[in-house]
Amino acid sequence: MGYRFDDLTAACQDDWRGYIEHAFVRRLGDATLEEGAFRHYLQQDYLFLIHFARAYALAAYKSRDLSELRHAFEGLKTILDVELGLHVDYCRGWGISEQDLARLPEARATLAYTRYVLDTGHRGDLLDLHVALAPCLIGYGEIAQWLNGRDTTVRGAANPYDAWIAMYESTAFQQAMADERAWLDARLAEVTPARFAELTAVFRDATRLEIDFWQMGLDQRL
Ligand SMILES: Cc1ncc(CN)c(N)n1
C-alpha cells in the first residue's frame, strides 16, 4: 500500500515509454515530422480536446466536495483557456480556420480514446476518471521535458513545431501537470493492491490509446 502516480507508470513501463518516446514525438523534436502528419494530428486534437473538456466537466459532476470540484474546474480551465485557446490560434497559423475545425470528420483513434475516457468516468468513480485522464495531462508535460532533455531536439525558428513544445513546457501547463500528480499521489496512497490493479488496467488502456493517437497522426488515417 501507499501507492503513488509513479507506480502506475512503473507498472506499464513499456507502454508508457512507447507513448512518451513515440516516433511522432521524436520526429517532432528533430523537426523531421512530415507536415501533413502534424496537420492531421492537430485537427484531430481539436476534437480530442473538446471531449476532454467534457470529461473534466464529468469530473466536476462526480465531485463530492468543494476541493474536488475546484480541482475539476482547474482541469477544465487548463483545457479551455491554455490548450484550446492556443490550439485554435496555432491552427490558424497553419491555415486551418475554426470553420474547418468545426466540420472535421472524427478519426477512429479519436473516437476510441475520448469515448473510453468518458465511459470509464461514467461507470467508475472520480479516481477511475482521473487515472484515465492522467496520460493526457501528465504525459504531455513529461513529453515536453523529455524532448528538452534530448541533444537532437531542435528548438527555435529552425523547428516548425517549436511552439507546440513551448506550449507544453509552459509554466501554466507544467503547473497543471504537477497539481494533477499531487492529487493522484494523495488518492493512490490510500488504495488497496486490488484497487491499484484495477486502476493500472485503466491507466494502461488510456496510455495505449495515446499511442494509437500518435500513430493515427503519423499514418494520417481517419
Ligand atoms: C491526444 C492528446 N493527448 C494529450 C493532450 C494534452 N492535453 C492532447 N492535447 N492531445
The ligand as an ORCA input file, in Angstrom:
! r2SCAN-3c Opt
* xyz 0 1
  C      -4.230     13.184    -27.736
  C      -3.802     14.193    -26.721
  N      -3.347     13.757    -25.507
  C      -2.983     14.696    -24.577
  C      -3.047     16.019    -24.811
  C      -2.603     17.022    -23.780
  N      -3.694     17.576    -23.093
  C      -3.520     16.428    -26.052
  N      -3.629     17.726    -26.386
  N      -3.904     15.507    -27.028
*
